[in-house]
Amino acid sequence: MVTAAVPDRAELVKRAEGLRELLSEHAVECESERRIAASVVSAMTDSGLLRLMTPRRYGGYESDMRTLLEVATELGRGCCSAAWIAGVVNAGNFAASLFPPAGGNEVWGEAPDARCALVLGLPAQDVEQVDGGVVVSGQWAYVSGCLHAQWISVLIAVPTAEGQREINFALMRAEEVSIEDTWYFAGMRGTGSNTVVAERLFVPRHRLVPYVPILNGETDGVVNPDLPYRNSLTGLFAIGLIGSLIGGADAALAYVRDKGPTRPVAGSAYRDQTQSPTFQLDIADATSKIDTARLIAARIADTVDEYARAGINMDLTVRARNRLESAQVGRLCREAVDTLLTAHGSSAFNEANPLQRLWRDINVGSRHAGFGMGIPEQVYGRALVGQDPRDISFIV
């Protein structure tokens, strides 16, 4: 085991900022190839930005949520897809750290930069108890990071002696599963969020862990007694994703403001866009929405950190509020970018213009299953009236 020097938040955010130009340069290639360029993955790895949630005893940083948010935001200013993958991989590494110590040794013992993808899709039901573990067959869609991970965590339904089924995380070697090329989407194309398939795959007992304690943040002595930090998984999982969206919206705002002084206002006598009151109002509206999204995201991250530092599990109402507010961040970023493209003009939709890619990325990313379809509002409303939001969704 190793104990690496742990950079502080300012240093990690500075490293992310230093990669922005590289990510931006590869953003078009990332989209056309539907995966992040190898040089980008290497740069994020070499900068330690995929070790944020890796345990310190394996060379990781055990960073707080505010650091994860700010790093993902900086990366998102260069490429939304790359930032999204960084968020997912860090969440996946956090989940992997909660397995029994033998699991952590297997993942990071000889590879401190090992990357773990994570998906919270419906659990596979084709699971058989065998000596030493389980045999699993199933498929899981939308596995962001699967193209760049050495390990993949999925949900499975393990049969119990009582005839029930207990949802577990199963940690699988990426080389032991297949990936179906299914990610053909209008936006976030570079995430390569394909479908992972397992066929009669043996998963040893030390790579299984109950899902509910992780969901609840009950990690002390319940999952991995050696783990020195704790958080609710759902609070953590959304933070990297919304950081990507905020960063993308910031990039769109910077582009529109930068171009405003040199762009005419078609059909008007204004010298340039900055002279138009409509443009000024649009910029103000978009900026306010992005600032509000940033403030809400910071509250989510700080809330998770405060509970983790206090060693207290978040109650269901706070967890439900975090999910709703994550959805609000996505909606605000989407609305801001819609306004910015209108302010910039129809050339924003030219394929050579980065705005159209940002618009598509944020429109797709903000509709992630954790954010959309009105479920976050239902979950929070149910908690507020004293009912169990888990009756609606297992992502709380």
N, C-alpha and C positions, 0 to 999 in steps of 0.2 A: 504494500500500500504506500501511497505517496501523499505528502501534504504540500500542495502547491501554494505559492504566494497568491493571495487573493486581492485582485485589484478592486478599488472602490467603484461606486456608481459613476462618478465623474469620469474615471479612466475608461470604463467600459462603454459609456455613451460616446466618449471621444473616439474610441476605436470604431464604433458603428458609424459615426459621422465621417471618419476617414475612408470608409468603404463606399460611401454614397455615390461617388463618381464612377467607380468600377461597376456597381450594380446598375446605374443608369446606362452606362455604355453597353451593357449586355442585356438590357431589358427587351429590346426587339428580338434578339436571338432567343432569349428565354421564352418569349411568347411563341415564336414560330416553331421552336423545337419542342414546345410543351414540357419543358423541364429546365431547371436552373443549370447554367453553365458550370462545368467542373471547376473552372477557375474561381467562380463565385462561392461555391461550396467550400473549396479549399481556403479561400480568404476568410470566410466567416469562421471556419474551424480553426485556422491558425491564429485568428484574433481572439480566440477563447469565447466567442459569442454564442457558441452552441454548448458551452459548459456551464451556463448560468445556474442550472438546476441540478447538475451532477454533484454528488456528495463530495465534500472536501477530502475525505479519506481516499478517494479515487482520483484526486487531482482536480476536482471541480470547485465551484465557487459558492454554491448554496446562496445565491443572490436573493434579494427580496423582490417583491412583486413590482415595486416602483422602478427598480432597475430593469426588469424584464420589459415593462411598458415603454420606458424611455429608449431602450435599445431597439425594440421593434419599431417604434415611431421613426427613429433615425434611419433605420434600414428601409422603411416604407417610403421615405422620401426619395430613395434611389430606385426601388423596385418593390411593388406590393407583393408579388409572388415570393420573392426571396425573403421578405420580412415575415410573411405568413408561414413559410417553412421553418424559419428560425423560431417562431412562436410555438409551432406544433412540436418541433424536435425538443425544445426545452421542456415543454409540458410532458412529452413522452419520456424524457430522461428523469423528470420528477417522479412519474408513475413507476418507472423501472426501479428507482431507488427505494421504493416501498416494499419490494419483494423481500423474501428472506435473504439473509446475508449471502448465502450460496449463489443466489441469483445475481446480486451485485458483483460478486467476484467473477462470475462467468462473463458478465457484460463488460466490466471496466478493469478487471484485474490486470490484464496485459494491454489494454487499449483505452487510455483515459479519454480519448476523443470519440469513442463509440457513440453512435447516434441511434436514438430509439424513436420510431414513429408511433403515433397513438391515434386510435379512432374510437369514438363513443357510439358507434352504430348498434343496432339491435343485436343481442347476443346469439351466437350460433347454438342451435339446439342438438345437433348431431354430435354428442359428447358421450364417451364411454369410459367408465372407471376401469383402470387396469393397475397391475402392480407397479407402484412407484410413480403413478401419475394418471394422465388421461390420454385418450386418443380422440382427436378432433377432426371433423370435416366441416367446412363452411366457407362462406365468402363474405367479405366486408367491403362495401363500396366507399368511395370518397376518402381514401387513406392518403392524406397529404403527407409528403415526406417519404413515402414508400420507396421512391427511386433513389434515395440518398441515405437510407438507414441500414444499419446492420441488424437491427432488432425491431420487431413490431409488436405492440401491445393491442390486443383485441378483447372484446367481451365474449364469454362463453357461458352457457347454462349447464352447470355441473350437477348430475343427479346425486341425490343424497340417500342415505340409508332409510330415511323416513318416506321416500317416494316423492320428495319435493325436488326443486331445482334451485341451486344457489348460484347467483351471478358472480363470476370470477373474472379477473383480468388474467389472460394467458399471454406470456411473453414468448414469442417465437423468433427463431433465427430467420432473417430475411432470406437466406440462401435455401431454406427448407420449404418456402412457399413459392407460389407463382403469382405473377402480376398480369392481370388482364388490362389491355390498353383501352380504357373506357372513358378517359377524361377528355371529352371534346366539348368544351364550354366556351361561351362568348368572352368570359373574363376569367381572371386568375388562372390563365392557361398554363403559366409556368410552374404552378404548384404540382402538376402531374399527379393529381389526386385520383389515382386509378383504383381498381378493385383487386384486393388481395384474396387469394384462394388457397385453402389448405385441404389436402386430401389424405385422410387417415394419418394425420401427423401426431406423433407422440410428444406430449409436453410433460416433462418431469414435475414432480410435486413442488420443487423449490422454485418453479417458474409459474406458479399459480398463487393468486392472492384474492381474498374476498373483495368484491367491489364496494359494498356498502360502507365499511370503515374508511376506505379511501375517499369515497364521496363525502362522508361526514367530517373528514379531517381528523379522524380518530387514529392517529398513527403512532402515538407513544405507547410502546409495549403491546400494541395490538397487532400491528402488521410487521414492523421491523424495529425491534427494541434498541438497535444501535443507531437509529436515525435521530440526529440532533435537531431537526427542524420539522415543522408541520404546517399544513395548509389544507383548505378544502380544494379538491381537485377542480370542481367546476368553476370556482372563482379564478383559479390559476389558468385554466385552459382558455378562457375567453380573453385574457389580458393580452397575450401576444397577438391574437387575431385583431382586436380592436386597435392595437398599436399600429399594425400594418395599414388599417383604413385611415387612421389619423395622419400617418405619414404621407399616404397617397393624396389625401385632400390638401395637406400642406403644400405638396409639390405642385398640385394644380393651381392653388392660389398664387404661389410664387411665379409660376409661368404666366398667368393672366396679368398679374400686376407688372411683370417685367415687360411684357409686350404692349401694354396699354398705351404708352407714350408714342409708339411708332405705328399704331394701327388706326386707320381712318374709321369713322362711323358712317357706314354706307347710307346714302340718301340724306345726308345732313350737312350743315355748314360747320360743324365742329372740327377743329384742327386735328384732334386725335381723340381716342376713347376717354382719356383722363379728363377731358373738358365736358363730357356728357354727364349730367346729373343722374341719368339712369345707370350708367356704368358705375358711378360712385356709390349709388344705393345698392347695386348688386354686390360690389366688393365689400361694402360694410356688412351686408346681410350674410354673405358667405363667411367672412372673417369671424363674425359673431358666432355663427353655428360651429365652426371649427374650434374656436376658443371654448365654447360650451362643452363640446364633445371632449376636449382635452381635460377640462375640469371634472367632468363626470368620470372619465376614465381614471383620473388620479384618485378620486374618492374610492372607486372600486379597489384599486391596487392598495391604497393606504388602509382601507378597512380590512382587507385580507391580511396585510402585514401586522396590523395592530392586534388582531385576534391571535395570529401565530406567535407573536412575541409574548403575549399574555398567557399562552398555553390554554386558550379557551376555544372550544368549538363554536363556530357561528351557528346561531339558531336559524330555523328554516325561513323566518321572515327576512332576515338579512341576506341569506343566500338567494332567496327569490328576488329580492330587490336588486342584488348584483346582476342577476340574469336579465332582468328588465332593463336596467341601466346600460348593460352591454348592448342590448338591442337599440336603445336610444342613441348610443354613440354611433352605431352603424347608420341609423336613419339620418342623423344630423350630418354625417360626412357625405352621405348620398345626396341629400338635399343641397348641401353647399356646392358640391361638384356639378350638379345639374344647373344651378344658378351661374356658376363660373363659365360653363360651356356656352350658355346663352349670352352672357356678357361678352365673351370673346368673339362670338360670331360663328357662322356655319363652317368656316375653315377648321374649327376645332375637330370636325369629324373627318377631315382628311387623314388618310392612313399614315401619312408622314408626320402628323401632329401627335405628340405624346398625350395630349389631353384626351383623345378618344380612347386610348388604352387605359388611362387612369379612370375614366368614366366607366368603362366596362368592368375593370377590376373591382372598383368599389361597389358598383351595382350588383355584381355577383357575390362578392365577399360579405356585403351587408345583409345578404339574404341567406346566409348560413343557417342550417337547421336550428342552431342554438339561439338565433336572433329573430327568426321570422314566423310567419303564419299565425301571429297573435297569441302564441303559446306563452311567451314571457309575461305578457299582461295578465293572462289567465292564472298563471302560476303565482304571481305576486298578489293578485286580488284574492285568490283563495287563501293564501297565507294571512292576509290582512283581516280576514273574517274568521280566523281561528281554525281553518280547515287545513288538511295536509296537502300541500302542493304536489307531493310525490304521487298522489292519485292521478294527476294529469300527465306528469313527465318524470322520468327517472334522471333527468339532467337538472338537478337543483342543488 
